[in-house]
Amino acid sequence: MPDFYAYLKIQKHSGSSSQIDTIPLRVESAQFGVDKSIPNFPIPLSGLITGESSTVAVDLGMSSKRIDLTGIILGHPHTVIRRTHTTSGGSAVELKFTAHEIAQLIASGVDSTGLASYQAINELVLLMPSGVDEDYANRASNEDIAFSFRARGSALQKDNRNVAFPLDFPLADSHSDFAGHQGMLGFISSFGFTFSGETLEIPFNLSFTVASVIP
């Protein structure tokens, strides 16, 4: 099992590494919210005809999703951060950031624009235990997969019946097609933290909104 079950990816991230172009977080709680938007229209005179007024709702598959995290930020050596722009001998250098510097790094990323690919944070990975795989087969033992709002099954199968082009359900690292944990794309809508003279750990709270961000 990994030491960290949550990490942020910067826009420049590529490949399967959870330490290069990422920011690991020690999350103590994660609160999820999904708000569904369904246009609805009251039917005129329905109460006169049936004795009960009626409303028609059209489910167009619209919703907003957010994740609120609380936890602590730890510095080096507990948190390992590497960047593809800082290498030695062809390998990314292990950077010895303090917890305070990591908090500043995240704050800078939230304050930046998507055009700054080494600053902008556009993906949140939250690992969770899974006992059932992407095709509804029981696993031999629990494995970690990334949390997502996607459904199990290939096109028109299982939970994706009537869905022609479903997004792939997260895979465990034991899968032959595993190419790294794929998290939720979006943006950090708020980030707060506290510097205290009594500890080197930095408590934080973070709100992440799931969205397709342009640019």
C-alpha positions in Angstrom: 0.0 0.0 0.0 1.3 3.5 -0.8 2.3 6.0 1.9 0.1 8.6 0.3 -3.4 7.9 -1.0 -3.9 11.4 -2.5 -1.8 13.5 -4.8 -2.2 16.4 -7.2 -0.8 16.4 -10.7 0.4 19.5 -12.4 -0.6 20.0 -16.0 2.9 19.0 -17.3 2.6 15.5 -15.8 2.8 12.6 -18.1 3.5 8.9 -17.7 2.7 6.7 -14.7 4.8 8.2 -11.9 3.2 9.4 -8.7 6.3 11.3 -7.6 7.3 13.2 -10.8 5.4 16.4 -11.5 3.0 15.6 -8.6 2.3 16.9 -5.1 1.5 14.1 -2.6 -0.9 15.0 0.3 -1.6 13.4 3.6 -5.4 13.5 3.5 -7.4 12.9 6.7 -10.9 13.3 5.3 -12.5 13.7 1.9 -16.0 14.9 1.4 -17.7 14.3 -2.0 -20.6 16.3 -3.4 -22.6 15.7 -6.6 -25.3 18.2 -7.6 -27.5 17.1 -10.4 -29.2 19.6 -12.7 -32.5 18.5 -14.3 -34.6 21.0 -16.2 -38.2 20.7 -15.0 -41.5 22.2 -16.1 -44.8 22.2 -14.3 -47.7 20.9 -16.5 -50.4 23.5 -16.8 -53.9 22.4 -15.6 -52.6 19.0 -14.5 -54.0 19.5 -11.0 -57.4 20.4 -12.5 -57.5 17.2 -14.5 -56.1 14.6 -12.1 -56.5 16.4 -8.7 -52.7 16.5 -8.3 -50.3 18.9 -10.0 -47.5 17.3 -12.1 -44.0 18.3 -13.2 -42.1 17.0 -16.1 -38.3 16.7 -15.7 -35.8 16.1 -18.5 -32.6 14.2 -17.5 -29.9 15.5 -19.8 -27.0 14.1 -17.8 -25.8 17.4 -16.2 -24.2 17.6 -12.8 -21.5 19.4 -10.9 -19.0 17.5 -8.8 -16.6 18.6 -6.1 -14.3 17.1 -3.5 -13.4 18.8 -0.2 -10.2 17.6 1.4 -8.6 18.2 4.8 -5.3 17.0 6.0 -1.7 17.8 6.6 1.3 18.7 4.4 4.6 17.0 5.3 8.0 18.1 4.1 11.0 16.0 3.0 11.8 13.2 3.6 8.2 12.2 4.1 7.0 13.9 0.9 9.0 13.2 -2.2 8.7 15.7 -5.1 10.5 15.6 -8.4 10.2 17.8 -11.5 11.0 16.9 -15.1 12.6 20.3 -15.5 15.2 19.5 -12.8 17.3 16.5 -13.6 20.8 15.0 -12.9 22.2 12.3 -15.1 19.0 12.1 -16.9 16.9 11.4 -13.8 14.6 13.8 -12.0 16.2 15.1 -8.8 14.6 14.4 -5.4 13.8 17.9 -4.1 14.0 18.6 -0.4 10.9 20.8 0.0 9.8 21.7 3.5 6.1 21.5 4.3 5.9 25.3 4.2 7.4 25.3 0.7 4.9 22.7 -0.5 2.0 24.7 0.8 3.4 27.7 -1.1 3.8 25.6 -4.2 0.2 24.6 -4.2 -1.0 28.2 -3.4 1.1 29.4 -6.4 -0.5 26.8 -8.6 -4.0 27.8 -7.6 -3.1 31.4 -8.3 -1.6 30.6 -11.7 -3.2 30.1 -15.2 -3.5 26.9 -17.2 -0.9 28.3 -19.6 1.8 27.9 -16.9 2.0 24.1 -17.3 4.5 23.6 -14.5 2.4 25.6 -12.0 -1.2 24.8 -12.9 -2.8 21.9 -11.0 -5.4 20.1 -13.1 -5.9 16.6 -11.7 -6.6 15.0 -8.3 -5.9 11.4 -7.6 -7.5 9.7 -4.6 -6.8 6.1 -4.1 -9.3 3.8 -2.5 -9.5 0.0 -1.9 -11.4 -2.1 -4.5 -12.6 -5.6 -4.3 -14.4 -5.7 -7.7 -12.7 -4.9 -11.0 -13.8 -2.9 -14.0 -15.8 -5.9 -15.4 -17.5 -6.9 -12.2 -15.1 -9.7 -11.4 -14.1 -10.2 -7.8 -10.4 -9.6 -7.1 -8.3 -12.1 -5.3 -7.6 -9.4 -2.8 -8.3 -5.7 -2.4 -6.3 -3.4 -4.7 -6.0 0.3 -4.9 -7.7 2.2 -7.7 -8.3 5.9 -8.3 -11.7 7.2 -7.3 -13.8 8.4 -10.2 -17.4 9.0 -11.2 -17.2 6.5 -14.1 -19.1 3.2 -14.4 -18.0 -0.4 -14.7 -18.3 -2.2 -18.0 -17.3 -1.8 -21.7 -19.5 0.0 -24.2 -23.1 -1.1 -24.0 -22.2 -3.6 -21.3 -22.8 -4.0 -17.5 -23.4 -0.5 -15.9 -22.7 1.1 -19.3 -25.7 -0.5 -21.0 -27.1 2.1 -23.5 -23.8 4.0 -23.2 -22.0 3.8 -26.5 -18.8 5.6 -25.7 -18.1 5.2 -21.9 -14.9 6.5 -20.3 -12.7 3.8 -19.0 -13.1 2.7 -15.4 -9.9 3.0 -13.3 -7.6 0.1 -13.4 -5.4 -1.4 -10.6 -1.7 -1.5 -11.1 -1.8 -5.3 -11.5 -3.8 -4.9 -14.8 -1.8 -5.5 -18.0 -3.1 -2.2 -19.4 -2.3 -0.2 -16.3 -0.5 3.1 -17.3 -0.6 4.9 -14.0 -3.5 6.0 -11.8 -5.8 8.4 -13.7 -7.6 10.8 -11.4 -10.2 13.4 -11.8 -9.5 16.4 -14.1 -10.6 19.9 -12.9 -9.3 22.8 -10.8 -8.7 23.8 -7.2 -11.4 26.3 -6.4 -10.1 27.1 -2.9 -7.0 26.2 -0.8 -6.3 27.2 2.8 -3.5 26.4 5.2 -2.0 27.5 8.5 1.6 28.2 9.5 2.1 27.4 13.2 5.2 27.9 15.4 4.4 24.7 17.3 4.7 22.1 14.5 6.4 21.6 11.1 3.3 20.0 9.7 1.0 22.3 7.8 -2.8 21.6 8.2 -4.7 22.4 5.0 -8.2 22.4 3.4 -8.7 22.1 -0.3 -11.8 22.2 -2.6 -11.5 20.6 -6.0 -14.1 21.0 -8.7 -14.3 18.3 -11.4 -14.3 19.9 -14.9 -12.7 20.1 -18.3 -10.5 23.1 -18.0 -9.5 25.3 -21.0 -6.6 25.9 -21.7 
